[in-house]
Amino acid sequence: MSSPTIKDVAKLAGVSISTVSRVMNESKPVSPESRRKVEDAIKKLDFKRNELARSLVMKRSNVIGVVVKDIGIPYMAQIIRGVEEIGRMYRYDILLSSSYGDSEQEKNIVDFLFRKQAEAILLVTENVSAEVVVKLKENETPFIQLDKFYDGIINTVTIDYSEACLNMTEYLFELGHKKILFIKEFHNSRIGKEKYDGYNQAIKKAGLEDYSITVEGVDVNDGYDLGDEVLKMVKEHGITAVFASEDNLGIGLINYCYDKSIQVPTDLTVVGFGDSYLSSIYRPTLTTVQEPYYDIGAVAMRRLIKALKKEDRIEDTVYLPTQIMERASSAKPKVKRSRAKKPAPTEE
């Protein structure tokens, strides 16, 4: 038995084929009575419209392409969750592909998405080539870039890294810490510079001294390898708190402290940035700034869809709020008590 067609729906509903098309595509107004008849006929016939044919006629695919560096990167996976859930809400399908940092593969993926008539593209990557951006603009494809580390970001949803680090530094002030060491990331990182700027602003405003060191990598081993230098500064300057610009650096430093019998937070407070998965399960759990990755993905997707509906423009940056996740790695600085001198012996 052949599948029912739009003609069958029109015949059963007693309306024209164009009326059925208007109801299904919501292209023009239809009377409530005609709409009810068409919807009843579609239900009775279990009619399934041909989405491919519809997309060719309407020049709409209801597909949004997502180019991700690697779905295995935890923060990228969280972003994709937000993207998918908003997509489902608005009945958009997601076509997802990973580039694994290969710029040539990234260009191939974008070309593939063009062939699949993706209506918009979301780039979730730590970098994107200028050639890809040019391709998207020439094709007049709406796009948003969600970029965590590098310069040149346009059409994005992000957070104010400077303000977030200022807030974390002031949180440490409230605990009573006056000598705070900041671990900076990447000499050439825009976000690294913004994070340091927030810490530095808070330090200057409080009239305190700036203590900072720079690290090239941001994984747990990099944090551990900084341990000797951090400990040296702790002893020389009386540092009581360390603010790591990435969670993994803070976790690596906590590992180092454990190996050196330095208790966190009793002997040294350590805080991070990002609220990664490890930060809430490692012991002691890490006090950190939460980056709202899920919300970033959700808001970006909603903006793309609104742009497709001509309800919004995506030529500016949207900043989302952050919050401090207070956990076990931070505490008030240990009070150093001077030992009372024994009274001198008296002569009898």
BAPA-300352 format. One record per residue (C-alpha): residue in three letters; x, y, z. Coordinates in steps of 0.001 Angstrom, whole numbers, padded with zeros to 6 digits, always signed. Layout:
REM BAPA-300352
ALAXYZ/...
This chain:
REM BAPA-300352
MET+000000+000000+000000/SER+001427+003348-001057/SER+001914+006166+001424/PRO-000772+008869+001517/THR-000035+012046-000422/ILE-000969+015680+000003/LYS-003729+015082-002573/ASP-005226+012400-000310/VAL-005209+014815+002622/ALA-006905+017537+000558/LYS-009560+015085-000696/LEU-010387+013770+002797/ALA-010481+017276+004287/GLY-012554+018616+001417/VAL-010167+021506+000749/SER-007688+022475-001945/ILE-004096+021253-002063/SER-002912+024848-001559/THR-004899+025046+001696/VAL-003209+021877+002975/SER+000168+023363+002023/ARG-000619+026590+003892/VAL-001563+024670+007040/MET+001537+022483+006955/ASN+003978+025286+006162/GLU+002183+028033+008098/SER+002846+030245+005097/LYS-000506+032072+004901/PRO-003572+032478+007144/VAL-006173+029700+007049/SER-009620+029721+008656/PRO-009900+027774+011940/GLU-012451+025401+010360/SER-010223+024561+007370/ARG-007216+024121+009655/ARG-009174+021681+011840/LYS-010262+019634+008811/VAL-006712+019439+007449/GLU-005207+018469+010805/ASP-007875+015773+011298/ALA-007192+014375+007803/ILE-003415+014325+008436/LYS-003989+012429+011666/LYS-006420+009888+010149/LEU-004172+009177+007171/ASP-001009+009231+009298/PHE+000412+011529+006637/LYS+004185+012155+006777/ARG+005339+015028+004651/ASN+008466+014739+002556/GLU+010914+016956+004407/LEU+013490+016889+001613/ALA+010966+018052-000970/ARG+009642+020638+001439/SER+013115+022030+002106/LEU+013768+022360-001645/VAL+010493+024219-002194/MET+010672+026394+000928/LYS+014462+026787+000722/ARG+014503+025787+004373/SER+016020+022665+005876/ASN+015413+023295+009591/VAL+019016+022145+010036/ILE+021684+024045+011939/GLY+025262+022924+011512/VAL+027620+022728+014471/VAL+031375+022544+013977/VAL+033147+021502+017171/LYS+036850+020990+017755/ASP+036310+017814+019779/ILE+033090+016665+021463/GLY+035337+014921+024020/ILE+036448+018269+025489/PRO+034219+018622+028584/TYR+033294+022298+028254/MET+032455+021827+024565/ALA+030184+018884+025409/GLN+028308+021097+027886/ILE+027858+023792+025243/ILE+026469+021215+022789/ARG+023896+020079+025376/GLY+022509+023609+025504/VAL+022545+023846+021704/GLU+020657+020555+021235/GLU+017953+021241+023809/ILE+017077+024658+022382/GLY+017187+023178+018875/ARG+014617+020547+019832/MET+012430+023180+021448/TYR+012254+025107+018157/ARG+012141+021923+016008/TYR+015547+022362+014454/ASP+017808+019407+013740/ILE+021515+019574+014616/LEU+024188+018365+012207/LEU+027346+017972+014302/SER+030907+017302+013165/SER+034322+017490+014868/SER+037372+019031+013206/TYR+039902+017854+015842/GLY+041819+021091+015345/ASP+042496+020469+011638/SER+041837+023742+009758/GLU+041528+021938+006412/GLN+038961+019550+007871/GLU+037107+022526+009326/LYS+036770+024036+005829/ASN+035562+020684+004446/ILE+032926+020444+007177/VAL+031619+023920+006399/ASP+031386+023038+002685/PHE+029520+019840+003629/LEU+027064+021869+005724/PHE+026474+024193+002781/ARG+025613+021175+000609/LYS+023200+019966+003278/GLN+021504+023386+003196/ALA+022261+024180+006836/GLU+020412+027408+007576/ALA+022961+028615+010130/ILE+026269+027434+011577/LEU+027637+027416+015109/LEU+031413+027204+015526/VAL+032446+025704+018866/THR+036194+025742+018539/GLU+039291+027120+020227/ASN+040266+028764+016948/VAL+038777+029278+013498/SER+040541+030143+010254/ALA+039916+033448+008505/GLU+039067+031458+005357/VAL+036119+029781+007104/VAL+034784+033147+008294/VAL+035065+034532+004739/LYS+033202+031456+003386/LEU+030343+031986+005853/LYS+030043+035678+005039/GLU+030160+035125+001275/ASN+027449+032462+001591/GLU+025425+034856+003779/THR+025039+032108+006372/PRO+024213+033349+009885/PHE+026858+032091+012302/ILE+028079+032442+015858/GLN+031563+031610+017069/LEU+031963+030306+020624/ASP+035675+030647+021276/LYS+037364+030156+024633/PHE+040947+031270+024110/TYR+041902+033249+021037/ASP+041564+036768+019620/GLY+039338+038023+016827/ILE+036007+036734+018142/ILE+032872+038000+016414/ASN+029198+037097+016774/THR+029650+035423+020129/VAL+028139+034615+023514/THR+030599+034742+026392/ILE+031269+036042+029913/ASP+033157+039053+031247/TYR+036379+037315+032298/SER+037850+040467+033801/GLU+034838+041095+036036/ALA+034683+037410+037057/CYS+038332+037441+038206/LEU+037867+040742+039999/ASN+034940+039195+041899/MET+036955+036093+042837/THR+039877+038214+044065/GLU+037516+040293+046198/TYR+036019+037058+047556/LEU+039532+036134+048757/PHE+039863+039594+050334/GLU+036637+038962+052248/LEU+038136+035754+053640/GLY+041045+037812+054914/HIS+043729+037085+052313/LYS+045994+040025+051501/LYS+048813+038292+049657/ILE+047331+036467+046673/LEU+049357+034804+043929/PHE+047737+034745+040464/ILE+048733+032056+037927/LYS+048429+033611+034452/GLU+047772+031569+031293/PHE+049170+032026+027774/HIS+051185+035135+026960/ASN+049160+035647+023752/SER+045705+034726+025047/ARG+043052+037432+024998/ILE+041102+035713+027733/GLY+044276+035154+029760/LYS+044938+038877+029632/GLU+041363+039682+030637/LYS+041550+037335+033623/TYR+044806+038864+034837/ASP+043378+042350+034314/GLY+040465+041537+036662/TYR+042820+040257+039366/ASN+045129+043256+038913/GLN+042245+045750+039125/ALA+041117+044285+042443/ILE+044667+044292+043822/LYS+045260+047935+042844/LYS+041902+049029+044220/ALA+042777+047420+047553/GLY+046273+048975+047541/LEU+047938+045567+047732/GLU+050935+044059+045981/ASP+050572+042122+042724/TYR+052062+038613+042834/SER+051796+036645+039585/ILE+053519+033958+037521/THR+052878+032799+033951/VAL+052340+029268+032671/GLU+052231+028143+029037/GLY+049931+025108+029415/VAL+046702+024750+031372/ASP+046493+021056+032250/VAL+046914+019332+035617/ASN+050595+018517+035002/ASP+051344+022181+034300/GLY+049829+023115+037653/TYR+051855+020443+039411/ASP+055086+021519+037709/LEU+054582+025068+039002/GLY+054603+023781+042562/ASP+058263+024516+043348/GLU+057985+028098+042086/VAL+054727+028662+043950/LEU+056124+027262+047189/LYS+059177+029508+046865/MET+056943+032578+046556/VAL+054765+031409+049443/LYS+057827+031257+051708/GLU+059455+034473+050453/HIS+056366+036707+050432/GLY+053986+035100+052907/ILE+051429+034171+050210/THR+048250+032744+051763/ALA+046107+032157+048654/VAL+046697+031091+045041/PHE+044226+032005+042284/ALA+044742+029696+039281/SER+043299+031043+036021/GLU+042140+027522+035024/ASP+040756+024731+037228/ASN+043288+022164+036024/LEU+046146+024391+037176/GLY+044578+024623+040629/ILE+044010+020870+040813/GLY+047615+020206+039767/LEU+048850+022565+042457/ILE+046692+020816+045076/ASN+048321+017515+044017/TYR+051736+019077+044546/CYS+050717+020382+047987/TYR+049542+016906+048984/ASP+052909+015402+048001/LYS+054715+018083+050017/SER+052448+017698+053081/ILE+051009+021193+052600/GLN+047376+021190+053704/VAL+044799+022900+051491/PRO+043113+025115+052663/THR+044619+025124+056177/ASP+048128+026078+055029/LEU+047245+027513+051615/THR+043975+028445+049927/VAL+043728+027447+046248/VAL+040945+028624+043909/GLY+040380+028130+040177/PHE+038333+029222+037199/GLY+035861+027335+034992/ASP+034013+024889+037278/SER+035227+021853+035366/TYR+033953+018353+036154/LEU+037063+017553+038217/SER+036675+020634+040392/SER+033613+019227+042143/ILE+034857+015650+042659/TYR+038537+016135+043467/ARG+039432+016379+047170/PRO+039467+018980+048508/THR+036780+020204+046134/LEU+037895+023352+044342/THR+036423+026785+044932/THR+036072+028260+041454/VAL+034304+030631+039066/GLN+031536+028845+037220/GLU+031469+029425+033468/PRO+027873+028809+032292/TYR+028762+026586+029326/TYR+025288+025077+028937/ASP+023707+028549+028953/ILE+026275+029800+026441/GLY+025230+027048+024022/ALA+021526+027596+024673/VAL+021659+031380+024234/ALA+023810+031078+021084/MET+021326+028643+019543/ARG+018373+030822+020428/ARG+020069+033840+018852/LEU+020738+031928+015626/ILE+017121+030825+015398/LYS+015848+034340+016081/ALA+018208+035667+013411/LEU+016748+033157+010937/LYS+013285+034433+011814/LYS+014490+038033+011387/GLU+013758+038689+015066/ASP+017330+039434+016139/ARG+020732+040473+014832/ILE+023879+038650+015871/GLU+026459+041299+015180/ASP+027281+042000+018806/THR+028512+040107+021866/VAL+026220+038801+024604/TYR+027713+038553+028098/LEU+026265+036041+030576/PRO+026650+036229+034375/THR+029022+034025+036383/GLN+029014+032874+039996/ILE+031571+031754+042554/MET+031233+028115+043587/GLU+032504+028117+047160/ARG+033930+024733+048093/ALA+036476+023113+050405/SER+039744+024487+048963/SER+039278+028014+050346/ALA+039264+029254+053926/LYS+040424+032129+056077/PRO+044219+032407+056319/LYS+045836+030567+059189/VAL+046610+032842+062102/LYS+050236+032627+063079/ARG+050620+032751+066818/SER+053910+033772+068344/ARG+055181+031511+071056/ALA+055170+033034+074538/LYS+058634+033344+076016/LYS+059307+031306+079145/PRO+059948+033489+082186/ALA+063568+033736+083165/PRO+064483+031647+086229/THR+064613+033580+089493/GLU+067324+033291+092087/GLU+066307+032057+095463/
